[in-house]
Amino acid sequence: MKTLDSLGEDEYLYMLHHKKPIPLIDFAKEQNYQVIHSKDDKEQWHILISKNRDINLSDFLSLIK
């Protein structure tokens, strides 16, 4: 959560996790961050979070997966 607070307007947080981190996602949404997440075919969760709601996180997610 401290990492989210330190994000700049043109930055995003990317996480690869073995399970969906619901508390972090809920916190980010409550703080009005843009959040996108997806599970891949290896059961890994890809999570992207940004303060800047104009960044298209879907584009980044498609490049990562």
Backbone as CSV, one residue per row, in Angstrom:
resi,resn,N_x,N_y,N_z,CA_x,CA_y,CA_z,C_x,C_y,C_z
1,MET,0.831,-1.183,0.000,0.000,0.000,0.000,0.880,1.253,0.000
2,LYS,2.018,1.165,0.666,2.952,2.294,0.633,3.480,2.515,-0.774
3,THR,3.687,1.426,-1.494,4.163,1.534,-2.870,3.154,2.275,-3.730
4,LEU,1.882,2.000,-3.539,0.855,2.706,-4.306,0.900,4.197,-4.031
5,ASP,1.065,4.571,-2.771,1.121,5.985,-2.416,2.302,6.697,-3.059
6,SER,3.375,5.962,-3.316,4.577,6.588,-3.879,4.596,6.613,-5.409
7,LEU,3.587,6.037,-6.052,3.552,6.019,-7.516,3.395,7.428,-8.082
8,GLY,4.147,7.711,-9.148,3.984,8.961,-9.879,2.817,8.851,-10.845
9,GLU,2.437,9.961,-11.427,1.295,9.988,-12.346,1.513,9.138,-13.596
10,ASP,2.757,8.986,-14.020,3.034,8.223,-15.232,3.593,6.840,-14.939
11,GLU,3.392,6.359,-13.734,3.900,5.052,-13.332,2.745,4.110,-13.032
12,TYR,3.059,2.840,-13.008,2.074,1.838,-12.624,2.786,0.742,-11.840
13,LEU,2.034,0.022,-11.056,2.545,-1.115,-10.303,2.103,-2.373,-11.029
14,TYR,3.054,-3.254,-11.294,2.750,-4.555,-11.901,3.139,-5.633,-10.913
15,MET,2.222,-6.559,-10.686,2.483,-7.695,-9.804,2.112,-8.979,-10.523
16,LEU,2.904,-9.997,-10.275,2.588,-11.348,-10.702,2.421,-12.146,-9.424
17,HIS,1.259,-12.761,-9.251,0.946,-13.384,-7.969,0.287,-14.737,-8.195
18,HIS,0.461,-15.632,-7.246,-0.132,-16.976,-7.358,-1.611,-17.011,-6.975
19,LYS,-2.099,-15.954,-6.335,-3.529,-15.856,-6.050,-3.960,-14.403,-6.194
20,LYS,-5.234,-14.199,-6.350,-5.769,-12.853,-6.538,-5.692,-12.091,-5.215
21,PRO,-4.918,-10.990,-5.150,-4.754,-10.252,-3.890,-5.931,-9.299,-3.650
22,ILE,-7.027,-9.847,-3.240,-8.273,-9.090,-3.087,-8.129,-7.877,-2.162
23,PRO,-7.470,-7.979,-1.005,-7.359,-6.783,-0.154,-6.636,-5.621,-0.852
24,LEU,-5.578,-5.914,-1.580,-4.857,-4.861,-2.294,-5.718,-4.266,-3.398
25,ILE,-6.400,-5.099,-4.142,-7.268,-4.616,-5.220,-8.387,-3.753,-4.648
26,ASP,-9.009,-4.191,-3.580,-10.080,-3.410,-2.941,-9.559,-2.072,-2.438
27,PHE,-8.383,-2.079,-1.791,-7.789,-0.838,-1.291,-7.536,0.128,-2.445
28,ALA,-6.950,-0.370,-3.525,-6.633,0.483,-4.671,-7.904,1.096,-5.260
29,LYS,-8.941,0.306,-5.391,-10.205,0.821,-5.929,-10.817,1.864,-5.004
30,GLU,-10.748,1.633,-3.702,-11.276,2.599,-2.729,-10.528,3.931,-2.809
31,GLN,-9.252,3.874,-3.160,-8.427,5.079,-3.261,-8.492,5.691,-4.666
32,ASN,-9.387,5.186,-5.497,-9.637,5.674,-6.852,-8.484,5.430,-7.821
33,TYR,-7.722,4.368,-7.588,-6.704,3.946,-8.541,-7.379,3.155,-9.650
34,GLN,-6.745,3.145,-10.794,-7.184,2.287,-11.885,-6.571,0.901,-11.640
35,VAL,-7.387,-0.132,-11.731,-6.925,-1.493,-11.453,-7.389,-2.422,-12.566
36,ILE,-6.479,-3.274,-13.019,-6.837,-4.311,-13.975,-6.108,-5.584,-13.560
37,HIS,-6.778,-6.717,-13.684,-6.157,-7.978,-13.297,-6.698,-9.091,-14.183
38,SER,-5.860,-10.101,-14.343,-6.232,-11.222,-15.200,-5.431,-12.450,-14.790
39,LYS,-6.057,-13.615,-14.899,-5.373,-14.871,-14.592,-4.973,-15.530,-15.903
40,ASP,-3.720,-15.987,-15.981,-3.255,-16.631,-17.209,-3.484,-18.138,-17.157
41,ASP,-3.068,-18.817,-18.209,-3.295,-20.264,-18.292,-2.423,-21.077,-17.330
42,LYS,-1.455,-20.422,-16.694,-0.622,-21.081,-15.678,-1.113,-20.778,-14.263
43,GLU,-2.338,-20.229,-14.173,-2.970,-19.899,-12.890,-2.233,-18.783,-12.139
44,GLN,-1.515,-17.945,-12.855,-0.828,-16.792,-12.268,-1.675,-15.541,-12.510
45,TRP,-1.763,-14.697,-11.491,-2.510,-13.450,-11.600,-1.566,-12.324,-11.987
46,HIS,-1.967,-11.552,-12.987,-1.254,-10.361,-13.428,-2.089,-9.170,-12.965
47,ILE,-1.487,-8.301,-12.158,-2.204,-7.170,-11.589,-1.464,-5.894,-11.963
48,LEU,-2.195,-4.923,-12.491,-1.655,-3.608,-12.817,-2.491,-2.560,-12.106
49,ILE,-1.810,-1.587,-11.475,-2.484,-0.535,-10.727,-1.801,0.789,-11.060
50,SER,-2.602,1.832,-11.278,-2.059,3.151,-11.586,-2.931,4.248,-10.985
51,LYS,-2.287,5.356,-10.575,-3.032,6.537,-10.138,-3.675,7.223,-11.339
52,ASN,-2.960,7.195,-12.456,-3.390,7.889,-13.658,-4.463,7.069,-14.369
53,ARG,-5.670,7.596,-14.405,-6.780,6.869,-15.003,-6.789,6.987,-16.532
54,ASP,-5.865,7.802,-17.085,-5.780,7.953,-18.535,-4.847,6.931,-19.177
55,ILE,-4.020,6.256,-18.377,-3.143,5.218,-18.895,-4.000,4.002,-19.244
56,ASN,-3.779,3.433,-20.410,-4.534,2.251,-20.809,-3.793,1.004,-20.319
57,LEU,-4.148,0.543,-19.139,-3.477,-0.613,-18.549,-3.724,-1.893,-19.347
58,SER,-4.797,-1.968,-20.082,-5.072,-3.142,-20.901,-3.983,-3.351,-21.943
59,ASP,-3.465,-2.260,-22.488,-2.371,-2.364,-23.460,-1.142,-2.993,-22.819
60,PHE,-0.802,-2.565,-21.608,0.348,-3.122,-20.904,0.117,-4.599,-20.595
61,LEU,-1.070,-4.931,-20.147,-1.379,-6.311,-19.781,-1.245,-7.235,-20.993
62,SER,-1.675,-6.779,-22.138,-1.571,-7.621,-23.337,-0.110,-7.835,-23.746
63,LEU,0.770,-6.895,-23.452,2.187,-7.049,-23.765,2.871,-8.009,-22.806
64,ILE,2.418,-8.051,-21.575,3.037,-8.853,-20.531,2.672,-10.323,-20.686
65,LYS,1.437,-10.610,-20.967,0.936,-11.987,-20.995,1.342,-12.725,-22.228
